[in-house]
Amino acid sequence: MKVYFETTGCRLNQSEVEALAAQFQQAGHAVVTAAEEADLCVVNTCAVTNGATRTSRTMIRRINRANADARIVVTGCYAHLSPETVGALPGVTQVVNNIDKDRLVPLVLDTAPEEVFDREPLAREWGGGALGRTRAFVKVQDGCNNRCTFCVTTIARGPGRSRAQDEIVREIDGLAAAGFQEAVLTGVHLGSYGHDGGDHEGLHTLVESILRHTSIPRLRLSSLEPWDLSPRFFELWAEPRLCRHLHLPLQSGCDATLKRMARRTTRASFRALVTAARAQIPDLAISTDVIVGFPGETDAEFEASLDFVRELAFTKLHVFRYSRRPGTAAARMPGHVDADAKKTRSTQMLAASEEGARQFARRFVGREVSVLWEHVAGASEAGFRNTGLTDHYVRVDLDAPEVLTNTISRVCATELIEHGLRGEIALHACVE
């Protein structure tokens, strides 16, 4: 059977799709890159905003138009929250909720779980880049015990639960042996890894173990809530394989708004965390999430949030216009902000994001950086236009006579360009 995958939403969704692809391959089926070629299409949906649910529906309809004969199996947060709506979409033959997602392959194939869940042997055969990727997203945790008033994910994903440490280490060791250059640890609330087993230093221990027992060239952490992290945590970055990039979701830079959101942070505590991280990790990139137009957000509250974002000099903002999600406390709050105001505030936040990204990238001009090459973006008389990311998540373009995909190079950053940096292979020391 030929199986096609499509996903939207967070890195955790990407991690889950890659794991499902491996399981189907282990069961003897082929993964294809076009819906038109498939017998079965698996769609992993998102429900974090109303826009995400629309995107999920559009994906399913587009796949059905491309191949009306293919069965479509839908999973993910939108499928979990609205199974009847999803099940009625054209071509959908099966809806698998988030609780059963780990069993999706045996449910679809009607086989015993043990027949498809032996992933490590397959990992050794993948070669560099499952589904064409140079990095692998490794799900280490699912669910969340927080009760942020805007968030539907807790409803869709359930309580926090962690994978066994030795299982994760084996998986990453297999990925390294298969040629992957980077592993990204993902989870709904990654910082809570191990808490469900009573280990409040669980993520620290897990990262130490991965660095000690695997040869993966790069290890990156995905989104970390700005609590559950002690200053001791940042000592881990003494190991250069740990990427110097942290994504710490803020959501608002105004204390009054944070309180309505039921976020377990304040401006002062968030500022202290960022200061401690930057003090221990030179050239650390910090990105964040911000919601604009949260119920009750006044002009003054938004200005306080924008000022705080500028003060913290984030390298990137993921800006979300508040979206009313059924079943959340925020949906019942008074003072909903009109769409025009949300749009204006979003534009201002995105401008701050672009300025932060430029300022951070500019500091590396004339310096040497390490780049993991992802793909070729074109070609010219100068050669192939290779594009990749530094460990700080700054994009770098480089013209070379050869394709560098899935290799790591030392590069001299020569100039600032629109989306990052241009560079040259560092044959000699860069002149700052």
Secondary structure as GFF3:
##gff-version 3
##sequence-region A 1 432
A	DSSP	beta_strand	2	7	.	.	.	ID=ss1
A	DSSP	alpha_helix	11	26	.	.	.	ID=ss2
A	DSSP	beta_strand	30	32	.	.	.	ID=ss3
A	DSSP	three_ten_helix	35	37	.	.	.	ID=ss4
A	DSSP	beta_strand	40	45	.	.	.	ID=ss5
A	DSSP	alpha_helix	50	66	.	.	.	ID=ss6
A	DSSP	beta_strand	71	76	.	.	.	ID=ss7
A	DSSP	alpha_helix	77	81	.	.	.	ID=ss8
A	DSSP	alpha_helix	83	87	.	.	.	ID=ss9
A	DSSP	beta_strand	92	95	.	.	.	ID=ss10
A	DSSP	three_ten_helix	98	103	.	.	.	ID=ss11
A	DSSP	alpha_helix	104	109	.	.	.	ID=ss12
A	DSSP	three_ten_helix	113	115	.	.	.	ID=ss13
A	DSSP	alpha_helix	120	126	.	.	.	ID=ss14
A	DSSP	three_ten_helix	130	132	.	.	.	ID=ss15
A	DSSP	beta_strand	135	139	.	.	.	ID=ss16
A	DSSP	beta_strand	141	142	.	.	.	ID=ss17
A	DSSP	alpha_helix	153	157	.	.	.	ID=ss18
A	DSSP	beta_strand	161	162	.	.	.	ID=ss19
A	DSSP	alpha_helix	165	177	.	.	.	ID=ss20
A	DSSP	beta_strand	182	186	.	.	.	ID=ss21
A	DSSP	three_ten_helix	190	192	.	.	.	ID=ss22
A	DSSP	three_ten_helix	195	197	.	.	.	ID=ss23
A	DSSP	alpha_helix	202	213	.	.	.	ID=ss24
A	DSSP	beta_strand	218	221	.	.	.	ID=ss25
A	DSSP	three_ten_helix	231	238	.	.	.	ID=ss26
A	DSSP	beta_strand	245	247	.	.	.	ID=ss27
A	DSSP	alpha_helix	255	261	.	.	.	ID=ss28
A	DSSP	alpha_helix	267	280	.	.	.	ID=ss29
A	DSSP	beta_strand	285	292	.	.	.	ID=ss30
A	DSSP	alpha_helix	299	312	.	.	.	ID=ss31
A	DSSP	beta_strand	316	321	.	.	.	ID=ss32
A	DSSP	three_ten_helix	330	332	.	.	.	ID=ss33
A	DSSP	alpha_helix	339	362	.	.	.	ID=ss34
A	DSSP	beta_strand	368	380	.	.	.	ID=ss35
A	DSSP	beta_strand	383	390	.	.	.	ID=ss36
A	DSSP	beta_strand	395	400	.	.	.	ID=ss37
A	DSSP	beta_strand	408	417	.	.	.	ID=ss38
A	DSSP	beta_strand	420	425	.	.	.	ID=ss39
###
